[in-house]
Amino acid sequence: MTPARSAAARRRAAKPAARPPARKGKERPPRLRLQIDERRAQLLELGIKLFSTRSYNDLSIDDVAAAAGISKGLLYHYFPGKQEFYVEVIREASLRLQQLTAPDPSLSPAARLRAAVDAHLNYVQEYGPVYAAIYTSGVAIAAEVSAILEEHRQVVLQYFLHDFKITRPRPVLRAALRAWIAMVEGASLDWITHPELDRAHLRDLLIAGYAALLGKAIELDPKLASSLEKILRSGS
């Protein structure tokens, strides 16, 4: 080996190996992000259960932390305070109910409606106190609850419009559907207070109310007939 080659070889050997690019300081490993999301979901699930048995004023942030088996400081890592925790619990409860009542496209229109109403009543039966609290005192606790409830109603409205293959509802149809949504909310709240009403009878009342409102909507606005009569003929 020549001196020149020997020196070059020594320089190559002394050259440090290339280092992998450094991670950015704020980047979190995927697994840690998953753990954070899972813990947050568990806390929201716990919140739904807690607010189903205790009122907002009766439940402290210490109670939530104790029920979760974590420190209050760790709970504050996920939610700034009790009110923020309550709002996110309401949002999660709304999303849960939306998922449960989403129409099943494999069913007929009549069966879809019946399944959605049954799913709604199942939820009310299991989480009656939190459902009642949301619709009666939730807005007084946090103004954000009003927006969550309105968003929920809009999602339910879109479920029906999608079923009718309608993008922009005519005024009578929109009013009829909003009236039915309000009917479901009001009847559910009454059922929570007076559970002696037979569940099957309540379901039949809600389905009959839906059909009656659609029928009247067609009578008032005959242009709706082509979109709605098939739904009515199917037994909805």
Number of C-alpha atoms within 10 A of each C-alpha: 7 7 8 9 10 11 12 12 12 11 11 11 10 9 8 8 8 6 6 6 6 6 9 7 6 6 8 11 9 9 9 10 12 12 11 14 13 12 15 16 14 12 21 20 14 16 22 20 16 18 21 18 14 13 14 18 8 9 14 13 15 15 13 20 17 12 13 16 10 12 12 15 12 10 22 15 11 15 17 11 13 18 14 15 20 22 21 19 22 25 19 18 21 19 15 12 17 19 12 17 21 17 22 13 10 8 11 15 22 15 17 19 22 19 18 19 20 18 18 19 21 15 17 20 16 12 18 20 21 25 24 20 19 23 15 11 13 21 17 11 15 13 11 16 21 15 12 20 18 11 15 17 18 13 15 18 17 18 16 16 18 11 15 18 13 12 9 10 16 13 10 17 21 15 14 18 22 16 15 21 18 13 16 22 17 13 16 22 20 13 19 17 13 10 12 8 12 10 15 11 10 18 18 13 15 21 19 13 17 21 19 15 18 23 18 14 23 18 12 12 14 11 12 19 16 11 15 20 14 13 18 17 11 11 14 20
